[in-house]
Amino acid sequence: MFFVRIIALPLSRHLGVKDRIWIQAPSIPKLETFYKQNNRQPSQSEVVSLARQCGLSQRQIHTWFRHRRNQDRPSNTKKFCEASWRFVFYLVAFTAGLASLIDTKWFWDYRECWNGYPKQPVADAHYWYYIMELGFYWSLLLCVSVDVKRKDFKEQIVHHIATIFLIGFSYCDNFLRVGTLVMLLHDSSDFFLESAKMFNYAGWRKTCDVLFVFFSFVFLVTRLVIFPGRLIHSTMVESLDYFDPFPGYFFFNALLLVLQALHIFWAYLILCMVYKFVFLGKVEKDERSDEESEDDDGAEEWPDEGEGDGCWERSESKGAMNSKLASLANNCVLNNLTNQRSMNSRLPKAR
């Protein structure tokens, strides 16, 4: 909260982040009660029932719920603040992790992760690196109900739980050396993604596209090449040269495989965005976004405040006006055709 109020909000105004203004749904008590207590997206049978209760058409019910859902969508400012906080954390975590690991033997040779296991000393820097990462992922899990909800909401929950189990279990089982490498590998691409989101919400398209290219390259290399080809191979194959498999060995590798499955899922979404970037020339939106297209074509007028439960008394007059306009347009077309024929008849025969 301190970061958002002191740094993120002023930064969002400085970069020109603008919030979209949605159409406000009128106050209809019955629909509002159903929206809060039952379902935000009613089924067809529920729409028919609500239309009878409120004296509205089914189209008007759908329009009201669409406008009401749009009102609850997070603003660009909120998403910018969330992305900026994660950007700062990932950047600090990656820098701190790299500084604490670059002088270690296992950073350059993964077999050193198992040399002398399980009696391996733990440096203070690696202990605090673990505590910082564990606290952050606990915060993500506990704040999932108030953070921006995206299409991969369920996958994010699985990722947070698997990461918490992985960090906690690797510490208890003294898999700290390989655990620090896993955390550093994940932090290496995340700050590129969050910075791209920040500039996307600010409307800096070219900067967002450049950062997205960097993120895509780093993510695909680290998550689909280095992580399975080096780290998982080391934990599953090279580690057996130093100890016999035990239950913790299987549990630890199972958690790593869960993370790898999520990496493949997110790589698919990234490749979809890369396809749009290559063929459309820009990244139009995050594939995980929960935005709903606003369809105002033929949207019916809402009643003024104080018209009961919301009957559209203007619909009849609007229909009559539309019929008059249609007949007027037809008369204009007929008149134009008649004038054109009379003019053609007066043209010389030579033409």
KEKE-3310 file (N, C-alpha, C; in steps of 0.2 Angstrom, whole numbers, plus 5000, padded with zeros to 4 digits):
npx = (5004:5010:5019:5011:5004:5014:5023:5018:5006:5008:5018:5010:5002:5011:5016:5005:4994:4977:4961:4948:4931:4916:4900:4887:4876:4859:4850:4843:4834:4830:4838:4851:4852:4851:4863:4873:4870:4868:4872:4884:4884:4870:4861:4851:4838:4837:4838:4826:4817:4820:4817:4804:4800:4805:4799:4805:4814:4823:4835:4838:4840:4852:4860:4860:4867:4879:4884:4885:4894:4905:4907:4913:4925:4943:4952:4964:4973:4974:4978:4991:4997:4998:5006:5018:5022:5025:5035:5045:5048:5052:5063:5072:5073:5079:5091:5097:5097:5106:5118:5121:5123:5132:5146:5146:5150:5140:5133:5139:5142:5131:5131:5138:5128:5124:5135:5142:5129:5118:5123:5126:5132:5122:5122:5120:5115:5108:5099:5091:5087:5078:5068:5063:5058:5048:5040:5035:5027:5018:5011:5006:4997:4988:4982:4975:4962:4959:4967:4970:4960:4963:4962:4969:4967:4965:4977:4986:4984:4987:5001:5006:5003:5011:5024:5025:5025:5036:5047:5047:5048:5060:5069:5067:5072:5085:5088:5093:5103:5100:5087:5089:5094:5083:5073:5080:5081:5067:5064:5071:5065:5052:5052:5053:5041:5032:5036:5033:5019:5016:5020:5011:4999:5000:5000:5011:5016:5026:5037:5032:5031:5044:5049:5041:5046:5059:5055:5048:5058:5068:5059:5055:5068:5073:5063:5059:5070:5082:5077:5070:5080:5092:5091:5080:5085:5096:5091:5084:5092:5107:5108:5106:5119:5125:5117:5105:5088:5074:5059:5057:5064:5057:5045:5050:5054:5042:5035:5043:5040:5026:5027:5034:5024:5015:5023:5024:5010:5009:5019:5012:5002:5010:5016:5005:5003:5015:5013:5002:5009:5019:5011:5001:5008:5009:5007:4991:4984:4985:4985:4980:4971:4956:4947:4931:4923:4915:4899:4890:4881:4865:4861:4849:4840:4841:4830:4826:4830:4820:4809:4802:4804:4812:4806:4806:4799:4801:4803:4792:4789:4802:4802:4792:4797:4808:4802:4795:4807:4812:4802:4803:4816:4814:4805:4814:4823:4815:4811:4823:4826:4816:4818:4831:4827:4819:4828:4837:4829:4828:4841:4851:4849:4860:4869)
npy = (4994:5006:5008:5009:5020:5030:5029:5021:5027:5041:5039:5033:5043:5052:5045:5045:5036:5031:5029:5019:5024:5017:5013:5017:5006:5007:5009:4995:4987:4973:4966:4970:4964:4950:4950:4951:4941:4929:4926:4933:4931:4927:4912:4907:4904:4910:4923:4925:4923:4934:4944:4944:4947:4960:4966:4969:4967:4953:4956:4968:4964:4957:4967:4976:4967:4966:4979:4981:4972:4977:4989:4984:4980:4980:4995:5004:5010:5003:4991:4995:4999:4987:4979:4987:4986:4972:4972:4979:4971:4958:4963:4967:4955:4947:4953:4953:4939:4935:4942:4935:4922:4922:4920:4907:4889:4880:4888:4888:4875:4863:4850:4852:4855:4844:4839:4833:4832:4826:4836:4851:4867:4882:4898:4915:4924:4916:4911:4922:4925:4915:4917:4929:4926:4916:4923:4932:4925:4919:4931:4933:4923:4925:4937:4935:4936:4949:4955:4958:4949:4936:4926:4915:4912:4900:4893:4901:4900:4886:4887:4896:4889:4877:4883:4888:4876:4870:4879:4878:4864:4861:4869:4862:4850:4852:4856:4867:4873:4869:4875:4889:4891:4888:4898:4910:4908:4909:4922:4929:4933:4938:4951:4958:4955:4962:4975:4977:4977:4988:4999:4996:4999:5012:5017:5017:5010:5006:5005:4995:4984:4982:4978:4967:4958:4955:4949:4938:4931:4928:4921:4909:4903:4901:4895:4884:4878:4879:4876:4863:4856:4857:4860:4852:4840:4838:4837:4825:4815:4818:4819:4807:4801:4804:4801:4789:4786:4793:4796:4810:4814:4810:4818:4831:4832:4830:4841:4850:4846:4849:4863:4864:4860:4870:4880:4877:4879:4893:4896:4893:4903:4914:4912:4914:4927:4932:4928:4937:4949:4948:4947:4956:4967:4973:4971:4967:4964:4957:4939:4933:4942:4948:4956:4961:4963:4978:4979:4990:4991:4994:4996:4997:5011:5017:5019:5035:5040:5034:5028:5017:5000:4999:5000:5001:5015:5022:5014:5011:5023:5025:5015:5019:5031:5025:5018:5029:5036:5026:5025:5038:5038:5028:5035:5045:5038:5034:5046:5050:5041:5043:5056:5054:5046:5054:5064:5057:5054:5066:5067:5069:5058:5054:5052)
npz = (5000:5004:4994:4982:4985:4986:4976:4964:4960:4958:4947:4938:4934:4929:4918:4910:4911:4907:4912:4907:4903:4908:4902:4913:4922:4924:4940:4946:4957:4958:4948:4952:4965:4960:4953:4963:4972:4966:4951:4940:4926:4920:4915:4900:4904:4916:4912:4905:4915:4923:4914:4914:4927:4928:4918:4906:4890:4884:4878:4884:4897:4895:4891:4902:4911:4905:4905:4919:4923:4917:4925:4936:4932:4934:4934:4923:4930:4942:4937:4932:4944:4951:4942:4942:4955:4956:4946:4952:4963:4956:4949:4960:4967:4957:4955:4968:4969:4959:4963:4974:4970:4959:4962:4967:4966:4961:4952:4940:4937:4937:4943:4955:4964:4971:4977:4991:4997:5010:5018:5017:5019:5023:5017:5024:5015:5005:5013:5017:5004:5001:5011:5007:4994:4997:5006:4996:4987:4995:4998:4986:4984:4995:4992:4980:4978:4978:4968:4951:4941:4929:4914:4916:4929:4937:4934:4939:4953:4955:4951:4961:4973:4970:4969:4982:4990:4984:4987:5001:5004:4998:5006:5018:5015:5012:4998:4994:4985:4972:4972:4974:4961:4953:4957:4953:4940:4936:4940:4930:4919:4922:4926:4914:4908:4917:4916:4903:4903:4911:4902:4892:4898:4900:4887:4879:4865:4857:4865:4874:4865:4861:4874:4876:4866:4871:4883:4878:4872:4882:4891:4884:4881:4894:4901:4893:4888:4896:4909:4909:4902:4908:4923:4928:4922:4929:4943:4942:4935:4936:4950:4956:4955:4967:4978:4983:4977:4986:4995:4996:4985:4974:4976:4975:4962:4956:4959:4951:4939:4938:4937:4925:4916:4918:4912:4899:4895:4897:4888:4876:4876:4875:4862:4854:4856:4850:4837:4834:4835:4825:4813:4814:4818:4830:4848:4853:4865:4881:4881:4892:4897:4904:4898:4891:4876:4871:4866:4858:4848:4842:4855:4868:4874:4891:4905:4913:4930:4943:4936:4941:4941:4930:4916:4899:4893:4882:4871:4863:4857:4851:4842:4833:4828:4821:4811:4804:4800:4791:4781:4776:4771:4761:4753:4749:4741:4731:4725:4720:4711:4702:4698:4691:4681:4673:4670:4662:4651:4645:4639:4625:4610:4604:4614)
capx = (5000:5014:5022:5006:5002:5019:5027:5015:5000:5011:5021:5005:4999:5017:5016:4999:4989:4971:4956:4942:4925:4911:4893:4884:4870:4854:4849:4837:4835:4830:4844:4857:4852:4853:4870:4877:4869:4867:4877:4886:4882:4864:4859:4846:4832:4837:4837:4819:4814:4822:4814:4796:4800:4806:4795:4810:4816:4829:4841:4839:4843:4859:4864:4861:4872:4886:4886:4886:4901:4910:4908:4917:4932:4949:4955:4971:4978:4975:4983:4997:5000:5000:5012:5024:5025:5028:5041:5051:5050:5056:5070:5076:5074:5084:5098:5100:5099:5112:5123:5123:5125:5137:5152:5146:5152:5135:5130:5142:5142:5125:5133:5140:5122:5123:5142:5141:5122:5114:5127:5128:5130:5118:5124:5115:5112:5104:5093:5086:5084:5073:5063:5060:5054:5043:5035:5031:5022:5012:5007:5002:4991:4983:4979:4973:4955:4959:4971:4967:4958:4964:4959:4973:4967:4966:4984:4990:4983:4991:5008:5008:5004:5017:5030:5026:5027:5043:5052:5047:5050:5067:5072:5067:5076:5091:5089:5094:5107:5096:5081:5091:5094:5076:5070:5084:5079:5060:5064:5075:5060:5046:5052:5052:5034:5028:5038:5029:5012:5016:5020:5005:4993:5002:4999:5018:5015:5032:5041:5029:5032:5051:5050:5038:5050:5064:5052:5047:5065:5070:5055:5056:5074:5074:5058:5058:5076:5087:5074:5069:5086:5098:5089:5076:5089:5101:5088:5082:5098:5114:5108:5107:5126:5127:5112:5099:5081:5070:5052:5058:5067:5051:5040:5053:5054:5035:5033:5046:5036:5020:5029:5036:5018:5013:5027:5021:5004:5010:5022:5007:4999:5015:5017:4999:5004:5020:5009:4999:5015:5022:5007:4997:5013:5009:5003:4985:4982:4987:4980:4977:4967:4949:4943:4925:4922:4909:4895:4885:4877:4858:4860:4843:4840:4840:4826:4828:4830:4813:4804:4800:4810:4816:4803:4808:4793:4803:4804:4787:4790:4808:4800:4788:4802:4812:4797:4795:4813:4813:4797:4806:4822:4812:4803:4819:4826:4810:4811:4830:4826:4811:4822:4836:4824:4817:4834:4840:4824:4829:4847:4851:4849:4867:4873)
capy = (5000:5012:5008:5011:5027:5035:5028:5019:5031:5047:5037:5031:5050:5055:5041:5046:5031:5034:5024:5019:5026:5013:5015:5015:5002:5010:5006:4991:4983:4966:4964:4971:4958:4944:4951:4951:4935:4923:4925:4939:4930:4923:4908:4909:4903:4915:4929:4925:4924:4941:4949:4944:4950:4967:4969:4971:4962:4949:4960:4974:4961:4956:4974:4978:4963:4968:4986:4980:4968:4982:4993:4980:4978:4984:5001:5003:5013:4998:4986:4998:4999:4980:4977:4991:4983:4966:4973:4981:4965:4954:4966:4967:4948:4944:4956:4950:4932:4935:4944:4930:4916:4922:4917:4900:4884:4877:4892:4887:4868:4860:4844:4854:4856:4838:4837:4833:4832:4832:4840:4856:4873:4887:4905:4919:4927:4912:4910:4927:4925:4910:4920:4934:4923:4913:4928:4936:4920:4919:4937:4933:4918:4928:4943:4933:4938:4957:4956:4958:4942:4935:4920:4909:4912:4893:4891:4905:4897:4880:4889:4899:4883:4873:4886:4888:4869:4869:4882:4876:4858:4861:4871:4857:4844:4855:4856:4875:4875:4869:4879:4895:4892:4888:4904:4915:4907:4911:4929:4932:4935:4941:4959:4961:4955:4967:4982:4978:4978:4995:5003:4995:5002:5019:5018:5017:5004:5004:5002:4989:4979:4980:4974:4960:4954:4953:4944:4931:4927:4926:4916:4903:4900:4899:4890:4878:4875:4878:4873:4856:4853:4857:4859:4845:4834:4838:4834:4818:4811:4819:4819:4800:4799:4806:4798:4784:4790:4793:4799:4817:4815:4810:4823:4837:4832:4830:4848:4853:4844:4853:4870:4864:4860:4877:4884:4875:4882:4900:4897:4893:4910:4919:4911:4917:4935:4933:4928:4943:4954:4947:4947:4962:4973:4975:4966:4970:4963:4951:4934:4931:4947:4947:4961:4959:4968:4982:4979:4995:4991:4993:4996:5001:5017:5016:5024:5040:5038:5035:5025:5011:4995:5000:4998:5006:5018:5026:5009:5012:5030:5024:5011:5023:5035:5022:5017:5035:5037:5021:5027:5044:5036:5025:5040:5049:5034:5033:5052:5051:5036:5046:5062:5051:5043:5060:5067:5052:5054:5072:5067:5068:5051:5052:5048)
capz = (5000:5004:4987:4978:4986:4986:4970:4958:4958:4954:4941:4933:4931:4925:4911:4906:4911:4907:4914:4902:4906:4906:4903:4920:4922:4929:4946:4945:4963:4957:4944:4956:4970:4957:4951:4969:4976:4962:4946:4936:4919:4920:4910:4896:4908:4921:4908:4903:4922:4925:4910:4916:4933:4928:4912:4901:4885:4885:4876:4889:4902:4893:4890:4909:4915:4902:4908:4926:4924:4915:4930:4941:4929:4936:4930:4920:4935:4947:4934:4932:4951:4952:4938:4944:4961:4954:4942:4957:4967:4952:4948:4966:4968:4952:4956:4974:4968:4955:4966:4979:4967:4954:4965:4969:4961:4957:4947:4934:4936:4941:4947:4962:4968:4974:4980:4999:5000:5012:5023:5014:5023:5020:5018:5026:5009:5002:5018:5016:4997:5001:5015:5003:4989:5000:5008:4991:4984:5000:4997:4979:4985:5000:4988:4974:4978:4977:4962:4944:4939:4922:4911:4918:4936:4940:4933:4943:4959:4955:4951:4968:4978:4969:4971:4990:4992:4981:4991:5008:5004:4996:5011:5023:5013:5010:4991:4993:4979:4966:4973:4972:4954:4950:4958:4949:4933:4935:4940:4925:4913:4925:4926:4907:4907:4921:4913:4896:4905:4913:4897:4889:4901:4899:4880:4875:4862:4854:4871:4876:4860:4862:4880:4875:4862:4876:4888:4875:4870:4889:4894:4880:4882:4901:4904:4889:4886:4902:4915:4908:4899:4913:4930:4929:4921:4935:4949:4940:4933:4939:4957:4957:4956:4974:4983:4981:4977:4992:4994:4995:4978:4969:4977:4973:4955:4954:4959:4946:4932:4938:4935:4918:4913:4917:4908:4892:4894:4896:4882:4871:4876:4872:4855:4851:4856:4845:4831:4833:4834:4818:4807:4815:4819:4837:4853:4854:4872:4884:4880:4898:4899:4905:4895:4887:4871:4872:4860:4859:4842:4844:4862:4869:4879:4898:4907:4918:4937:4946:4932:4943:4941:4924:4910:4894:4890:4876:4866:4858:4853:4847:4836:4829:4825:4817:4805:4800:4796:4786:4776:4773:4767:4755:4748:4746:4736:4725:4722:4717:4705:4697:4695:4687:4675:4669:4667:4656:4645:4641:4636:4617:4608:4602:4619)
cpx = (5004:5017:5017:5005:5007:5023:5023:5010:5003:5015:5016:5002:5005:5017:5010:4994:4982:4966:4950:4935:4919:4904:4890:4877:4865:4853:4842:4838:4835:4836:4850:4857:4854:4860:4874:4876:4869:4873:4878:4884:4876:4864:4853:4839:4832:4836:4829:4815:4814:4818:4806:4796:4800:4802:4800:4811:4822:4835:4843:4842:4850:4863:4865:4867:4879:4888:4888:4893:4906:4912:4913:4924:4937:4951:4962:4976:4979:4979:4990:5001:5002:5006:5018:5027:5028:5035:5047:5053:5055:5063:5074:5078:5080:5091:5101:5102:5105:5118:5126:5125:5131:5144:5152:5148:5146:5131:5133:5142:5136:5126:5135:5134:5121:5130:5141:5134:5122:5117:5130:5127:5126:5120:5119:5111:5107:5098:5088:5083:5078:5067:5059:5055:5048:5038:5031:5026:5017:5008:5003:4996:4986:4979:4976:4965:4954:4963:4967:4966:4959:4961:4963:4973:4968:4974:4988:4990:4987:4999:5010:5008:5010:5023:5031:5028:5035:5048:5052:5050:5058:5071:5073:5072:5083:5093:5090:5098:5103:5090:5083:5091:5087:5073:5074:5081:5072:5060:5068:5071:5054:5046:5051:5045:5030:5030:5034:5022:5012:5016:5014:4999:4994:5001:5006:5018:5022:5037:5038:5031:5039:5052:5047:5042:5056:5061:5051:5053:5067:5066:5056:5062:5075:5069:5057:5064:5081:5084:5073:5076:5092:5096:5085:5081:5094:5098:5086:5087:5104:5114:5108:5114:5128:5123:5107:5093:5078:5064:5053:5060:5061:5046:5043:5052:5047:5033:5037:5043:5030:5022:5031:5029:5015:5017:5025:5015:5005:5014:5018:5004:5004:5016:5011:5000:5010:5017:5006:5004:5018:5018:5003:5002:5013:5005:4997:4983:4985:4982:4977:4972:4959:4944:4937:4924:4915:4905:4889:4880:4870:4857:4853:4844:4838:4835:4829:4827:4822:4808:4803:4806:4813:4812:4805:4802:4795:4803:4799:4788:4797:4806:4796:4792:4806:4808:4796:4801:4814:4808:4800:4812:4819:4809:4808:4822:4822:4811:4818:4829:4821:4815:4827:4833:4822:4823:4837:4836:4826:4836:4847:4852:4856:4871:4870)
cpy = (5006:5013:5011:5018:5032:5035:5027:5024:5038:5045:5035:5038:5053:5051:5042:5040:5033:5028:5024:5020:5021:5016:5012:5012:5006:5006:5002:4986:4975:4963:4965:4966:4952:4944:4949:4944:4929:4922:4931:4937:4925:4918:4911:4909:4908:4922:4930:4926:4932:4946:4949:4948:4958:4971:4972:4965:4958:4952:4965:4970:4959:4962:4976:4974:4965:4974:4985:4977:4973:4987:4990:4978:4983:4990:5000:5006:5007:4993:4988:4997:4992:4978:4981:4988:4976:4967:4975:4975:4960:4956:4965:4960:4945:4947:4954:4943:4931:4937:4939:4923:4916:4919:4910:4895:4881:4881:4891:4879:4865:4854:4846:4855:4850:4836:4838:4833:4826:4837:4846:4863:4878:4894:4909:4923:4923:4910:4916:4928:4920:4913:4925:4931:4920:4918:4931:4931:4919:4925:4936:4928:4921:4933:4941:4935:4945:4959:4956:4951:4941:4928:4914:4910:4905:4891:4895:4902:4891:4882:4892:4893:4879:4876:4886:4881:4868:4872:4880:4869:4857:4864:4866:4851:4846:4854:4864:4877:4875:4874:4886:4896:4892:4895:4910:4914:4910:4919:4933:4935:4939:4948:4962:4961:4961:4974:4983:4980:4985:5000:5002:4999:5010:5021:5019:5011:5002:5001:4996:4983:4977:4976:4967:4955:4951:4948:4938:4927:4924:4920:4909:4900:4897:4894:4884:4875:4874:4875:4866:4853:4852:4856:4853:4839:4833:4835:4827:4813:4812:4818:4811:4797:4800:4803:4793:4788:4788:4797:4807:4819:4815:4816:4830:4837:4832:4838:4852:4852:4848:4860:4870:4863:4867:4882:4883:4878:4890:4901:4897:4900:4915:4919:4914:4924:4936:4933:4934:4949:4954:4949:4954:4968:4976:4970:4970:4970:4957:4945:4931:4936:4945:4952:4958:4965:4971:4982:4984:4995:4990:4993:5000:5006:5015:5021:5029:5037:5039:5033:5018:5006:4995:4998:5004:5009:5021:5021:5010:5018:5029:5020:5015:5028:5032:5020:5023:5036:5032:5023:5033:5042:5032:5030:5044:5045:5034:5040:5053:5047:5040:5052:5059:5049:5049:5064:5063:5053:5061:5072:5066:5060:5049:5049:5041)
cpz = (5000:4997:4982:4978:4985:4979:4964:4956:4954:4948:4936:4930:4927:4918:4907:4906:4912:4908:4909:4906:4903:4906:4909:4919:4926:4935:4946:4951:4961:4953:4948:4962:4966:4955:4957:4972:4972:4956:4942:4928:4919:4914:4906:4900:4913:4918:4907:4910:4924:4921:4912:4922:4933:4922:4907:4896:4887:4883:4881:4895:4901:4893:4897:4912:4912:4905:4915:4927:4922:4921:4935:4938:4932:4931:4928:4926:4940:4944:4934:4939:4953:4948:4940:4951:4960:4950:4947:4961:4962:4950:4954:4967:4963:4953:4962:4973:4964:4958:4971:4976:4962:4956:4967:4964:4957:4952:4940:4932:4941:4945:4954:4967:4973:4978:4987:5001:5004:5017:5019:5018:5019:5022:5020:5020:5005:5006:5017:5009:4997:5005:5010:4997:4991:5003:5002:4988:4989:4999:4991:4980:4990:4996:4982:4973:4976:4971:4956:4942:4931:4920:4914:4926:4940:4939:4938:4951:4960:4955:4958:4973:4977:4971:4979:4992:4990:4986:4998:5009:5003:5002:5017:5021:5010:5003:4989:4987:4973:4966:4972:4964:4950:4951:4954:4942:4931:4936:4934:4919:4916:4925:4920:4906:4911:4918:4907:4898:4907:4907:4892:4891:4900:4891:4876:4871:4859:4860:4873:4871:4860:4868:4880:4871:4867:4880:4884:4874:4877:4891:4890:4881:4889:4903:4900:4887:4893:4908:4914:4906:4904:4920:4931:4927:4926:4941:4948:4939:4937:4947:4960:4958:4963:4979:4980:4981:4983:4991:4992:4988:4973:4970:4975:4965:4952:4954:4953:4939:4932:4935:4927:4914:4912:4913:4900:4890:4893:4890:4876:4870:4873:4865:4851:4851:4851:4838:4829:4831:4828:4813:4808:4816:4826:4842:4855:4861:4874:4883:4886:4901:4900:4902:4891:4882:4872:4866:4861:4853:4844:4851:4864:4875:4886:4900:4912:4925:4939:4941:4934:4943:4934:4918:4905:4890:4884:4870:4861:4853:4848:4841:4831:4825:4820:4810:4801:4796:4790:4780:4772:4769:4761:4750:4745:4740:4730:4721:4718:4710:4700:4694:4690:4680:4670:4666:4661:4650:4641:4638:4629:4616:4606:4608:4620)
residu = (MET:PHE:PHE:VAL:ARG:ILE:ILE:ALA:LEU:PRO:LEU:SER:ARG:HIS:LEU:GLY:VAL:LYS:ASP:ARG:ILE:TRP:ILE:GLN:ALA:PRO:SER:ILE:PRO:LYS:LEU:GLU:THR:PHE:TYR:LYS:GLN:ASN:ASN:ARG:GLN:PRO:SER:GLN:SER:GLU:VAL:VAL:SER:LEU:ALA:ARG:GLN:CYS:GLY:LEU:SER:GLN:ARG:GLN:ILE:HIS:THR:TRP:PHE:ARG:HIS:ARG:ARG:ASN:GLN:ASP:ARG:PRO:SER:ASN:THR:LYS:LYS:PHE:CYS:GLU:ALA:SER:TRP:ARG:PHE:VAL:PHE:TYR:LEU:VAL:ALA:PHE:THR:ALA:GLY:LEU:ALA:SER:LEU:ILE:ASP:THR:LYS:TRP:PHE:TRP:ASP:TYR:ARG:GLU:CYS:TRP:ASN:GLY:TYR:PRO:LYS:GLN:PRO:VAL:ALA:ASP:ALA:HIS:TYR:TRP:TYR:TYR:ILE:MET:GLU:LEU:GLY:PHE:TYR:TRP:SER:LEU:LEU:LEU:CYS:VAL:SER:VAL:ASP:VAL:LYS:ARG:LYS:ASP:PHE:LYS:GLU:GLN:ILE:VAL:HIS:HIS:ILE:ALA:THR:ILE:PHE:LEU:ILE:GLY:PHE:SER:TYR:CYS:ASP:ASN:PHE:LEU:ARG:VAL:GLY:THR:LEU:VAL:MET:LEU:LEU:HIS:ASP:SER:SER:ASP:PHE:PHE:LEU:GLU:SER:ALA:LYS:MET:PHE:ASN:TYR:ALA:GLY:TRP:ARG:LYS:THR:CYS:ASP:VAL:LEU:PHE:VAL:PHE:PHE:SER:PHE:VAL:PHE:LEU:VAL:THR:ARG:LEU:VAL:ILE:PHE:PRO:GLY:ARG:LEU:ILE:HIS:SER:THR:MET:VAL:GLU:SER:LEU:ASP:TYR:PHE:ASP:PRO:PHE:PRO:GLY:TYR:PHE:PHE:PHE:ASN:ALA:LEU:LEU:LEU:VAL:LEU:GLN:ALA:LEU:HIS:ILE:PHE:TRP:ALA:TYR:LEU:ILE:LEU:CYS:MET:VAL:TYR:LYS:PHE:VAL:PHE:LEU:GLY:LYS:VAL:GLU:LYS:ASP:GLU:ARG:SER:ASP:GLU:GLU:SER:GLU:ASP:ASP:ASP:GLY:ALA:GLU:GLU:TRP:PRO:ASP:GLU:GLY:GLU:GLY:ASP:GLY:CYS:TRP:GLU:ARG:SER:GLU:SER:LYS:GLY:ALA:MET:ASN:SER:LYS:LEU:ALA:SER:LEU:ALA:ASN:ASN:CYS:VAL:LEU:ASN:ASN:LEU:THR:ASN:GLN:ARG:SER:MET:ASN:SER:ARG:LEU:PRO:LYS:ALA:ARG)
# end
